[in-house]
Structures are given as C-alpha cells and as structure tokens.
Amino acid sequence: MERCRTCKAPLSTNEIAAYLKMVDRGSETFLCKACLARYLGTTEEEIDRKIEHFKRQGCVLFI
C-alpha cells in the first residue's frame, strides 16, 4: 500500500492518479489529497472536482 510522503496516510488510487496528473507524471512518491491541496494552494474539494473532470475526460490514470 502506498502512503503519503508527507503525513504517511494511506493513499487511494485516485489520490495517486491526481498527483501524477497534476504534479509529476514520473513520480514514484505521492501526496494524499490534503497534502496535495496544501502543496498546490487549493482545497480538497477542488481536487475532488478536478478528479471528476479528468474521469469525465476519460483520463486513463483514473479508474
């Protein structure tokens, strides 16, 4: 199980995909949604909206 590199929280597949899509496609370490929101200067709700947007677009990173 992957864990957030900052807070060590377990990561969902969507959190991993969001990090890959929004930060670094080649990364091998990831941030949870809360840490990613802080890193990007946004909210967790906005991250959720972006995830749904990417899913609707058919992005293969998201299941």
All heavy atoms as a GROMACS GRO file, in nm:
protein
  505
    1MET      N    1   0.084  -0.118   0.000
    1MET     CA    2   0.000   0.000   0.000
    1MET      C    3   0.088   0.124   0.000
    1MET      O    4   0.180   0.137   0.079
    1MET     CB    5  -0.090   0.000   0.124
    1MET     CG    6  -0.167   0.130   0.139
    1MET     SD    7  -0.265   0.144   0.288
    1MET     CE    8  -0.390   0.024   0.254
    2GLU      N    9   0.056   0.213  -0.092
    2GLU     CA   10   0.129   0.340  -0.100
    2GLU      C   11   0.082   0.432   0.013
    2GLU      O   12  -0.033   0.429   0.054
    2GLU     CB   13   0.103   0.408  -0.234
    2GLU     CG   14   0.159   0.335  -0.353
    2GLU     CD   15   0.308   0.348  -0.365
    2GLU    OE1   16   0.369   0.440  -0.305
    2GLU    OE2   17   0.367   0.265  -0.436
    3ARG      N   18   0.175   0.515   0.060
    3ARG     CA   19   0.144   0.613   0.166
    3ARG      C   20   0.193   0.750   0.124
    3ARG      O   21   0.289   0.764   0.049
    3ARG     CB   22   0.209   0.572   0.297
    3ARG     CG   23   0.150   0.443   0.352
    3ARG     CD   24   0.189   0.422   0.496
    3ARG     NE   25   0.117   0.310   0.552
    3ARG     CZ   26  -0.002   0.319   0.612
    3ARG    NH1   27  -0.062   0.435   0.623
    3ARG    NH2   28  -0.062   0.212   0.660
    4CYS      N   29   0.127   0.852   0.177
    4CYS     CA   30   0.164   0.991   0.152
    4CYS      C   31   0.308   1.013   0.200
    4CYS      O   32   0.343   0.974   0.311
    4CYS     CB   33   0.068   1.084   0.225
    4CYS     SG   34   0.113   1.259   0.214
    5ARG      N   35   0.387   1.078   0.117
    5ARG     CA   36   0.527   1.101   0.155
    5ARG      C   37   0.541   1.203   0.267
    5ARG      O   38   0.645   1.210   0.331
    5ARG     CB   39   0.610   1.140   0.034
    5ARG     CG   40   0.582   1.277  -0.019
    5ARG     CD   41   0.682   1.310  -0.128
    5ARG     NE   42   0.662   1.444  -0.173
    5ARG     CZ   43   0.656   1.480  -0.299
    5ARG    NH1   44   0.670   1.389  -0.393
    5ARG    NH2   45   0.638   1.605  -0.332
    6THR      N   46   0.437   1.282   0.293
    6THR     CA   47   0.443   1.384   0.397
    6THR      C   48   0.385   1.336   0.529
    6THR      O   49   0.452   1.338   0.631
    6THR     CB   50   0.370   1.513   0.352
    6THR    OG1   51   0.433   1.560   0.234
    6THR    CG2   52   0.377   1.620   0.459
    7CYS      N   53   0.258   1.290   0.526
    7CYS     CA   54   0.190   1.256   0.651
    7CYS      C   55   0.175   1.106   0.674
    7CYS      O   56   0.125   1.063   0.777
    7CYS     CB   57   0.052   1.324   0.658
    7CYS     SG   58  -0.069   1.253   0.543
    8LYS      N   59   0.214   1.025   0.575
    8LYS     CA   60   0.212   0.879   0.582
    8LYS      C   61   0.072   0.818   0.580
    8LYS      O   62   0.054   0.701   0.608
    8LYS     CB   63   0.288   0.826   0.705
    8LYS     CG   64   0.430   0.879   0.718
    8LYS     CD   65   0.514   0.850   0.596
    8LYS     CE   66   0.654   0.903   0.615
    8LYS     NZ   67   0.715   0.950   0.495
    9ALA      N   68  -0.030   0.897   0.543
    9ALA     CA   69  -0.166   0.844   0.531
    9ALA      C   70  -0.173   0.747   0.413
    9ALA      O   71  -0.104   0.766   0.312
    9ALA     CB   72  -0.265   0.957   0.508
   10PRO      N   73  -0.254   0.642   0.424
   10PRO     CA   74  -0.272   0.552   0.309
   10PRO      C   75  -0.334   0.628   0.192
   10PRO      O   76  -0.415   0.718   0.211
   10PRO     CB   77  -0.369   0.445   0.360
   10PRO     CG   78  -0.395   0.474   0.502
   10PRO     CD   79  -0.334   0.604   0.538
   11LEU      N   80  -0.293   0.592   0.072
   11LEU     CA   81  -0.339   0.662  -0.048
   11LEU      C   82  -0.438   0.580  -0.128
   11LEU      O   83  -0.419   0.458  -0.145
   11LEU     CB   84  -0.220   0.695  -0.138
   11LEU     CG   85  -0.116   0.790  -0.082
   11LEU    CD1   86   0.004   0.796  -0.175
   11LEU    CD2   87  -0.174   0.927  -0.060
   12SER      N   88  -0.539   0.647  -0.180
   12SER     CA   89  -0.631   0.583  -0.274
   12SER      C   90  -0.570   0.587  -0.413
   12SER      O   91  -0.478   0.666  -0.440
   12SER     CB   92  -0.766   0.655  -0.273
   12SER     OG   93  -0.754   0.782  -0.334
   13THR      N   94  -0.624   0.507  -0.502
   13THR     CA   95  -0.575   0.509  -0.640
   13THR      C   96  -0.600   0.646  -0.704
   13THR      O   97  -0.520   0.692  -0.784
   13THR     CB   98  -0.638   0.398  -0.725
   13THR    OG1   99  -0.780   0.409  -0.718
   13THR    CG2  100  -0.594   0.261  -0.676
   14ASN      N  101  -0.712   0.710  -0.669
   14ASN     CA  102  -0.740   0.843  -0.724
   14ASN      C  103  -0.644   0.948  -0.672
   14ASN      O  104  -0.609   1.042  -0.744
   14ASN     CB  105  -0.884   0.884  -0.695
   14ASN     CG  106  -0.982   0.817  -0.789
   14ASN    OD1  107  -0.948   0.778  -0.900
   14ASN    ND2  108  -1.106   0.804  -0.746
   15GLU      N  109  -0.600   0.937  -0.548
   15GLU     CA  110  -0.502   1.032  -0.495
   15GLU      C  111  -0.368   1.017  -0.568
   15GLU      O  112  -0.305   1.118  -0.603
   15GLU     CB  113  -0.481   1.011  -0.345
   15GLU     CG  114  -0.598   1.062  -0.262
   15GLU     CD  115  -0.586   1.027  -0.116
   15GLU    OE1  116  -0.559   0.908  -0.083
   15GLU    OE2  117  -0.602   1.117  -0.033
   16ILE      N  118  -0.329   0.895  -0.593
   16ILE     CA  119  -0.205   0.870  -0.668
   16ILE      C  120  -0.219   0.926  -0.810
   16ILE      O  121  -0.132   0.998  -0.860
   16ILE     CB  122  -0.170   0.720  -0.671
   16ILE    CG1  123  -0.135   0.673  -0.530
   16ILE    CG2  124  -0.058   0.692  -0.770
   16ILE    CD1  125  -0.124   0.523  -0.516
   17ALA      N  126  -0.332   0.897  -0.875
   17ALA     CA  127  -0.356   0.946  -1.011
   17ALA      C  128  -0.359   1.098  -1.015
   17ALA      O  129  -0.304   1.159  -1.108
   17ALA     CB  130  -0.486   0.888  -1.064
   18ALA      N  131  -0.421   1.162  -0.916
   18ALA     CA  132  -0.427   1.309  -0.912
   18ALA      C  133  -0.287   1.367  -0.903
   18ALA      O  134  -0.254   1.464  -0.972
   18ALA     CB  135  -0.513   1.355  -0.795
   19TYR      N  136  -0.203   1.308  -0.820
   19TYR     CA  137  -0.066   1.357  -0.807
   19TYR      C  138   0.008   1.342  -0.940
   19TYR      O  139   0.076   1.435  -0.986
   19TYR     CB  140   0.008   1.284  -0.695
   19TYR     CG  141   0.144   1.344  -0.670
   19TYR    CD1  142   0.159   1.451  -0.584
   19TYR    CD2  143   0.257   1.296  -0.735
   19TYR    CE1  144   0.283   1.510  -0.562
   19TYR    CE2  145   0.381   1.354  -0.714
   19TYR     CZ  146   0.393   1.460  -0.628
   19TYR     OH  147   0.516   1.519  -0.608
   20LEU      N  148  -0.006   1.226  -1.002
   20LEU     CA  149   0.060   1.203  -1.131
   20LEU      C  150   0.011   1.301  -1.236
   20LEU      O  151   0.091   1.355  -1.314
   20LEU     CB  152   0.036   1.059  -1.177
   20LEU     CG  153   0.104   0.950  -1.095
   20LEU    CD1  154   0.052   0.813  -1.137
   20LEU    CD2  155   0.256   0.957  -1.109
   21LYS      N  156  -0.117   1.327  -1.240
   21LYS     CA  157  -0.175   1.415  -1.342
   21LYS      C  158  -0.141   1.561  -1.316
   21LYS      O  159  -0.110   1.635  -1.410
   21LYS     CB  160  -0.327   1.397  -1.343
   21LYS     CG  161  -0.402   1.480  -1.443
   21LYS     CD  162  -0.391   1.424  -1.580
   21LYS     CE  163  -0.483   1.502  -1.676
   21LYS     NZ  164  -0.470   1.453  -1.811
   22MET      N  165  -0.145   1.604  -1.190
   22MET     CA  166  -0.132   1.747  -1.160
   22MET      C  167   0.008   1.793  -1.124
   22MET      O  168   0.037   1.912  -1.130
   22MET     CB  169  -0.228   1.784  -1.047
   22MET     CG  170  -0.372   1.774  -1.086
   22MET     SD  171  -0.480   1.842  -0.960
   22MET     CE  172  -0.554   1.693  -0.898
   23VAL      N  173   0.096   1.698  -1.087
   23VAL     CA  174   0.228   1.740  -1.039
   23VAL      C  175   0.341   1.679  -1.121
   23VAL      O  176   0.418   1.751  -1.184
   23VAL     CB  177   0.248   1.706  -0.889
   23VAL    CG1  178   0.385   1.748  -0.841
   23VAL    CG2  179   0.139   1.771  -0.804
   24ASP      N  180   0.352   1.547  -1.122
   24ASP     CA  181   0.469   1.485  -1.184
   24ASP      C  182   0.434   1.345  -1.232
   24ASP      O  183   0.424   1.252  -1.152
   24ASP     CB  184   0.584   1.480  -1.084
   24ASP     CG  185   0.710   1.417  -1.139
   24ASP    OD1  186   0.715   1.384  -1.259
   24ASP    OD2  187   0.806   1.401  -1.062
   25ARG      N  188   0.417   1.332  -1.361
   25ARG     CA  189   0.376   1.204  -1.421
   25ARG      C  190   0.476   1.092  -1.392
   25ARG      O  191   0.438   0.976  -1.388
   25ARG     CB  192   0.358   1.224  -1.572
   25ARG     CG  193   0.301   1.110  -1.648
   25ARG     CD  194   0.153   1.093  -1.618
   25ARG     NE  195   0.092   0.996  -1.703
   25ARG     CZ  196  -0.003   1.022  -1.790
   25ARG    NH1  197  -0.048   1.144  -1.804
   25ARG    NH2  198  -0.054   0.926  -1.863
   26GLY      N  199   0.600   1.124  -1.368
   26GLY     CA  200   0.701   1.022  -1.347
   26GLY      C  201   0.733   0.994  -1.201
   26GLY      O  202   0.825   0.918  -1.172
   27SER      N  203   0.659   1.052  -1.110
   27SER     CA  204   0.691   1.038  -0.968
   27SER      C  205   0.669   0.896  -0.917
   27SER      O  206   0.583   0.823  -0.966
   27SER     CB  207   0.604   1.135  -0.887
   27SER     OG  208   0.642   1.129  -0.751
   28GLU      N  209   0.748   0.861  -0.818
   28GLU     CA  210   0.731   0.732  -0.751
   28GLU      C  211   0.687   0.749  -0.606
   28GLU      O  212   0.665   0.651  -0.536
   28GLU     CB  213   0.861   0.652  -0.759
   28GLU     CG  214   0.895   0.615  -0.902
   28GLU     CD  215   1.021   0.533  -0.914
   28GLU    OE1  216   1.075   0.487  -0.810
   28GLU    OE2  217   1.066   0.514  -1.028
   29THR      N  218   0.677   0.874  -0.560
   29THR     CA  219   0.621   0.905  -0.429
   29THR      C  220   0.509   1.006  -0.450
   29THR      O  221   0.512   1.083  -0.547
   29THR     CB  222   0.726   0.962  -0.332
   29THR    OG1  223   0.778   1.084  -0.386
   29THR    CG2  224   0.839   0.862  -0.307
   30PHE      N  225   0.412   1.006  -0.358
   30PHE     CA  226   0.290   1.082  -0.381
   30PHE      C  227   0.245   1.153  -0.255
   30PHE      O  228   0.294   1.126  -0.146
   30PHE     CB  229   0.179   0.987  -0.428
   30PHE     CG  230   0.225   0.893  -0.536
   30PHE    CD1  231   0.263   0.763  -0.504
   30PHE    CD2  232   0.235   0.935  -0.667
   30PHE    CE1  233   0.308   0.677  -0.602
   30PHE    CE2  234   0.280   0.849  -0.767
   30PHE     CZ  235   0.317   0.720  -0.734
   31LEU      N  236   0.147   1.245  -0.272
   31LEU     CA  237   0.085   1.316  -0.160
   31LEU      C  238  -0.062   1.276  -0.152
   31LEU      O  239  -0.126   1.255  -0.255
   31LEU     CB  240   0.095   1.467  -0.180
   31LEU     CG  241   0.234   1.528  -0.183
   31LEU    CD1  242   0.225   1.676  -0.222
   31LEU    CD2  243   0.304   1.512  -0.050
   32CYS      N  244  -0.113   1.269  -0.030
   32CYS     CA  245  -0.256   1.246  -0.011
   32CYS      C  246  -0.330   1.372  -0.056
   32CYS      O  247  -0.270   1.476  -0.084
   32CYS     CB  248  -0.288   1.214   0.135
   32CYS     SG  249  -0.264   1.354   0.248
   33LYS      N  250  -0.462   1.364  -0.064
   33LYS     CA  251  -0.541   1.477  -0.114
   33LYS      C  252  -0.521   1.602  -0.028
   33LYS      O  253  -0.507   1.713  -0.081
   33LYS     CB  254  -0.688   1.438  -0.118
   33LYS     CG  255  -0.774   1.538  -0.185
   33LYS     CD  256  -0.917   1.494  -0.212
   33LYS     CE  257  -0.971   1.394  -0.117
   33LYS     NZ  258  -1.113   1.366  -0.137
   34ALA      N  259  -0.516   1.587   0.104
   34ALA     CA  260  -0.498   1.703   0.193
   34ALA      C  261  -0.362   1.768   0.171
   34ALA      O  262  -0.352   1.890   0.158
   34ALA     CB  263  -0.516   1.661   0.338
   35CYS      N  264  -0.258   1.688   0.165
   35CYS     CA  265  -0.123   1.742   0.145
   35CYS      C  266  -0.107   1.798   0.004
   35CYS      O  267  -0.042   1.900  -0.016
   35CYS     CB  268  -0.018   1.635   0.173
   35CYS     SG  269  -0.007   1.588   0.349
   36LEU      N  270  -0.170   1.734  -0.095
   36LEU     CA  271  -0.165   1.784  -0.232
   36LEU      C  272  -0.235   1.919  -0.241
   36LEU      O  273  -0.184   2.011  -0.305
   36LEU     CB  274  -0.230   1.684  -0.328
   36LEU     CG  275  -0.235   1.723  -0.475
   36LEU    CD1  276  -0.095   1.747  -0.530
   36LEU    CD2  277  -0.308   1.618  -0.555
   37ALA      N  278  -0.348   1.933  -0.175
   37ALA     CA  279  -0.420   2.061  -0.176
   37ALA      C  280  -0.332   2.171  -0.116
   37ALA      O  281  -0.323   2.281  -0.172
   37ALA     CB  282  -0.551   2.049  -0.099
   38ARG      N  283  -0.266   2.142  -0.005
   38ARG     CA  284  -0.176   2.242   0.054
   38ARG      C  285  -0.062   2.275  -0.041
   38ARG      O  286  -0.026   2.391  -0.060
   38ARG     CB  287  -0.121   2.192   0.188
   38ARG     CG  288  -0.214   2.214   0.304
   38ARG     CD  289  -0.146   2.192   0.438
   38ARG     NE  290  -0.092   2.058   0.456
   38ARG     CZ  291  -0.162   1.951   0.493
   38ARG    NH1  292  -0.291   1.963   0.518
   38ARG    NH2  293  -0.104   1.835   0.508
   39TYR      N  294  -0.003   2.173  -0.102
   39TYR     CA  295   0.108   2.191  -0.194
   39TYR      C  296   0.069   2.279  -0.313
   39TYR      O  297   0.147   2.364  -0.357
   39TYR     CB  298   0.156   2.053  -0.243
   39TYR     CG  299   0.266   2.057  -0.345
   39TYR    CD1  300   0.397   2.082  -0.307
   39TYR    CD2  301   0.239   2.035  -0.479
   39TYR    CE1  302   0.500   2.085  -0.402
   39TYR    CE2  303   0.339   2.037  -0.574
   39TYR     CZ  304   0.470   2.063  -0.534
   39TYR     OH  305   0.570   2.066  -0.629
   40LEU      N  306  -0.053   2.260  -0.364
   40LEU     CA  307  -0.100   2.334  -0.480
   40LEU      C  308  -0.168   2.466  -0.443
   40LEU      O  309  -0.204   2.544  -0.531
   40LEU     CB  310  -0.197   2.249  -0.563
   40LEU     CG  311  -0.138   2.124  -0.628
   40LEU    CD1  312  -0.247   2.043  -0.696
   40LEU    CD2  313  -0.027   2.160  -0.726
   41GLY      N  314  -0.188   2.489  -0.313
   41GLY     CA  315  -0.253   2.612  -0.269
   41GLY      C  316  -0.401   2.616  -0.302
   41GLY      O  317  -0.454   2.720  -0.340
   42THR      N  318  -0.468   2.502  -0.289
   42THR     CA  319  -0.609   2.493  -0.322
   42THR      C  320  -0.681   2.416  -0.211
   42THR      O  321  -0.628   2.400  -0.102
   42THR     CB  322  -0.628   2.427  -0.461
   42THR    OG1  323  -0.764   2.440  -0.501
   42THR    CG2  324  -0.585   2.283  -0.464
   43THR      N  325  -0.802   2.368  -0.238
   43THR     CA  326  -0.880   2.294  -0.139
   43THR      C  327  -0.895   2.148  -0.181
   43THR      O  328  -0.880   2.115  -0.300
   43THR     CB  329  -1.021   2.354  -0.124
   43THR    OG1  330  -1.090   2.338  -0.250
   43THR    CG2  331  -1.015   2.502  -0.085
   44GLU      N  332  -0.928   2.064  -0.085
   44GLU     CA  333  -0.956   1.924  -0.117
   44GLU      C  334  -1.077   1.913  -0.208
   44GLU      O  335  -1.081   1.826  -0.295
   44GLU     CB  336  -0.979   1.844   0.012
   44GLU     CG  337  -0.852   1.826   0.093
   44GLU     CD  338  -0.875   1.740   0.215
   44GLU    OE1  339  -0.925   1.626   0.199
   44GLU    OE2  340  -0.842   1.786   0.326
   45GLU      N  341  -1.175   2.001  -0.190
   45GLU     CA  342  -1.294   1.999  -0.274
   45GLU      C  343  -1.258   2.028  -0.420
   45GLU      O  344  -1.313   1.967  -0.512
   45GLU     CB  345  -1.398   2.100  -0.224
   45GLU     CG  346  -1.457   2.065  -0.090
   45GLU     CD  347  -1.367   2.094   0.030
   45GLU    OE1  348  -1.270   2.174   0.017
   45GLU    OE2  349  -1.392   2.036   0.137
   46GLU      N  350  -1.165   2.120  -0.441
   46GLU     CA  351  -1.122   2.150  -0.578
   46GLU      C  352  -1.047   2.030  -0.637
   46GLU      O  353  -1.065   2.000  -0.756
   46GLU     CB  354  -1.035   2.275  -0.582
   46GLU     CG  355  -0.994   2.316  -0.722
   46GLU     CD  356  -1.110   2.347  -0.815
   46GLU    OE1  357  -1.219   2.386  -0.769
   46GLU    OE2  358  -1.091   2.329  -0.938
   47ILE      N  359  -0.968   1.962  -0.556
   47ILE     CA  360  -0.901   1.840  -0.604
   47ILE      C  361  -1.006   1.738  -0.646
   47ILE      O  362  -0.995   1.676  -0.753
   47ILE     CB  363  -0.808   1.780  -0.496
   47ILE    CG1  364  -0.700   1.880  -0.453
   47ILE    CG2  365  -0.749   1.647  -0.542
   47ILE    CD1  366  -0.592   1.908  -0.552
   48ASP      N  367  -1.112   1.719  -0.565
   48ASP     CA  368  -1.220   1.626  -0.599
   48ASP      C  369  -1.286   1.665  -0.731
   48ASP      O  370  -1.315   1.580  -0.814
   48ASP     CB  371  -1.326   1.622  -0.489
   48ASP     CG  372  -1.279   1.548  -0.365
   48ASP    OD1  373  -1.191   1.459  -0.378
   48ASP    OD2  374  -1.330   1.578  -0.256
   49ARG      N  375  -1.311   1.795  -0.750
   49ARG     CA  376  -1.372   1.842  -0.875
   49ARG      C  377  -1.282   1.812  -0.994
   49ARG      O  378  -1.329   1.770  -1.100
   49ARG     CB  379  -1.404   1.991  -0.868
   49ARG     CG  380  -1.529   2.022  -0.789
   49ARG     CD  381  -1.576   2.166  -0.806
   49ARG     NE  382  -1.490   2.264  -0.741
   49ARG     CZ  383  -1.497   2.297  -0.612
   49ARG    NH1  384  -1.586   2.240  -0.534
   49ARG    NH2  385  -1.415   2.387  -0.561
   50LYS      N  386  -1.153   1.834  -0.978
   50LYS     CA  387  -1.059   1.804  -1.086
   50LYS      C  388  -1.054   1.655  -1.117
   50LYS      O  389  -1.049   1.616  -1.234
   50LYS     CB  390  -0.918   1.855  -1.052
   50LYS     CG  391  -0.908   2.006  -1.043
   50LYS     CD  392  -0.949   2.075  -1.170
   50LYS     CE  393  -0.836   2.088  -1.266
   50LYS     NZ  394  -0.872   2.162  -1.388
   51ILE      N  395  -1.057   1.572  -1.013
   51ILE     CA  396  -1.057   1.427  -1.034
   51ILE      C  397  -1.179   1.387  -1.117
   51ILE      O  398  -1.168   1.311  -1.214
   51ILE     CB  399  -1.054   1.352  -0.899
   51ILE    CG1  400  -0.915   1.364  -0.836
   51ILE    CG2  401  -1.092   1.204  -0.917
   51ILE    CD1  402  -0.906   1.314  -0.692
   52GLU      N  403  -1.297   1.438  -1.082
   52GLU     CA  404  -1.418   1.406  -1.157
   52GLU      C  405  -1.408   1.458  -1.300
   52GLU      O  406  -1.451   1.389  -1.394
   52GLU     CB  407  -1.542   1.462  -1.087
   52GLU     CG  408  -1.574   1.388  -0.958
   52GLU     CD  409  -1.584   1.237  -0.975
   52GLU    OE1  410  -1.651   1.190  -1.070
   52GLU    OE2  411  -1.522   1.164  -0.894
   53HIS      N  412  -1.352   1.575  -1.317
   53HIS     CA  413  -1.332   1.631  -1.451
   53HIS      C  414  -1.242   1.540  -1.535
   53HIS      O  415  -1.274   1.509  -1.651
   53HIS     CB  416  -1.272   1.771  -1.439
   53HIS     CG  417  -1.233   1.832  -1.569
   53HIS    ND1  418  -1.324   1.888  -1.656
   53HIS    CD2  419  -1.111   1.844  -1.629
   53HIS    CE1  420  -1.261   1.931  -1.764
   53HIS    NE2  421  -1.131   1.907  -1.749
   54PHE      N  422  -1.130   1.497  -1.478
   54PHE     CA  423  -1.038   1.410  -1.551
   54PHE      C  424  -1.103   1.276  -1.584
   54PHE      O  425  -1.082   1.221  -1.692
   54PHE     CB  426  -0.909   1.387  -1.470
   54PHE     CG  427  -0.827   1.511  -1.450
   54PHE    CD1  428  -0.767   1.535  -1.327
   54PHE    CD2  429  -0.809   1.604  -1.550
   54PHE    CE1  430  -0.689   1.649  -1.306
   54PHE    CE2  431  -0.732   1.718  -1.531
   54PHE     CZ  432  -0.672   1.740  -1.409
   55LYS      N  433  -1.184   1.223  -1.491
   55LYS     CA  434  -1.256   1.098  -1.518
   55LYS      C  435  -1.351   1.115  -1.637
   55LYS      O  436  -1.357   1.029  -1.725
   55LYS     CB  437  -1.335   1.054  -1.396
   55LYS     CG  438  -1.251   0.992  -1.287
   55LYS     CD  439  -1.342   0.952  -1.172
   55LYS     CE  440  -1.268   0.885  -1.060
   55LYS     NZ  441  -1.360   0.844  -0.952
   56ARG      N  442  -1.428   1.225  -1.637
   56ARG     CA  443  -1.522   1.250  -1.747
   56ARG      C  444  -1.449   1.265  -1.881
   56ARG      O  445  -1.503   1.228  -1.985
   56ARG     CB  446  -1.606   1.375  -1.719
   56ARG     CG  447  -1.716   1.354  -1.619
   56ARG     CD  448  -1.814   1.471  -1.615
   56ARG     NE  449  -1.750   1.600  -1.595
   56ARG     CZ  450  -1.719   1.654  -1.476
   56ARG    NH1  451  -1.747   1.587  -1.366
   56ARG    NH2  452  -1.662   1.772  -1.467
   57GLN      N  453  -1.327   1.318  -1.877
   57GLN     CA  454  -1.248   1.332  -1.999
   57GLN      C  455  -1.194   1.197  -2.048
   57GLN      O  456  -1.145   1.187  -2.159
   57GLN     CB  457  -1.127   1.423  -1.974
   57GLN     CG  458  -1.159   1.568  -1.967
   57GLN     CD  459  -1.030   1.649  -1.954
   57GLN    OE1  460  -0.937   1.610  -1.883
   57GLN    NE2  461  -1.026   1.762  -2.020
   58GLY      N  462  -1.201   1.095  -1.960
   58GLY     CA  463  -1.153   0.964  -1.998
   58GLY      C  464  -1.006   0.940  -1.969
   58GLY      O  465  -0.946   0.849  -2.025
   59CYS      N  466  -0.948   1.022  -1.881
   59CYS     CA  467  -0.807   1.004  -1.845
   59CYS      C  468  -0.785   0.864  -1.790
   59CYS      O  469  -0.853   0.823  -1.695
   59CYS     CB  470  -0.764   1.110  -1.743
   59CYS     SG  471  -0.592   1.093  -1.693
   60VAL      N  472  -0.692   0.792  -1.846
   60VAL     CA  473  -0.669   0.653  -1.808
   60VAL      C  474  -0.601   0.637  -1.673
   60VAL      O  475  -0.594   0.525  -1.621
   60VAL     CB  476  -0.590   0.576  -1.917
   60VAL    CG1  477  -0.670   0.571  -2.046
   60VAL    CG2  478  -0.454   0.638  -1.938
   61LEU      N  479  -0.553   0.744  -1.614
   61LEU     CA  480  -0.492   0.736  -1.480
   61LEU      C  481  -0.598   0.708  -1.373
   61LEU      O  482  -0.568   0.653  -1.268
   61LEU     CB  483  -0.418   0.865  -1.445
   61LEU     CG  484  -0.293   0.896  -1.526
   61LEU    CD1  485  -0.243   1.036  -1.490
   61LEU    CD2  486  -0.186   0.794  -1.499
   62PHE      N  487  -0.722   0.749  -1.400
   62PHE     CA  488  -0.829   0.738  -1.302
   62PHE      C  489  -0.919   0.620  -1.335
   62PHE      O  490  -0.954   0.598  -1.450
   62PHE     CB  491  -0.913   0.867  -1.300
   62PHE     CG  492  -0.832   0.986  -1.260
   62PHE    CD1  493  -0.764   1.061  -1.354
   62PHE    CD2  494  -0.821   1.023  -1.127
   62PHE    CE1  495  -0.687   1.170  -1.317
   62PHE    CE2  496  -0.744   1.131  -1.088
   62PHE     CZ  497  -0.677   1.206  -1.184
   63ILE      N  498  -0.958   0.546  -1.229
   63ILE     CA  499  -1.046   0.430  -1.252
   63ILE      C  500  -1.186   0.460  -1.204
   63ILE      O  501  -1.211   0.555  -1.136
   63ILE     CB  502  -0.992   0.304  -1.182
   63ILE    CG1  503  -0.975   0.330  -1.032
   63ILE    CG2  504  -0.863   0.260  -1.246
   63ILE    CD1  505  -0.942   0.207  -0.954
   0.00000   0.00000   0.00000
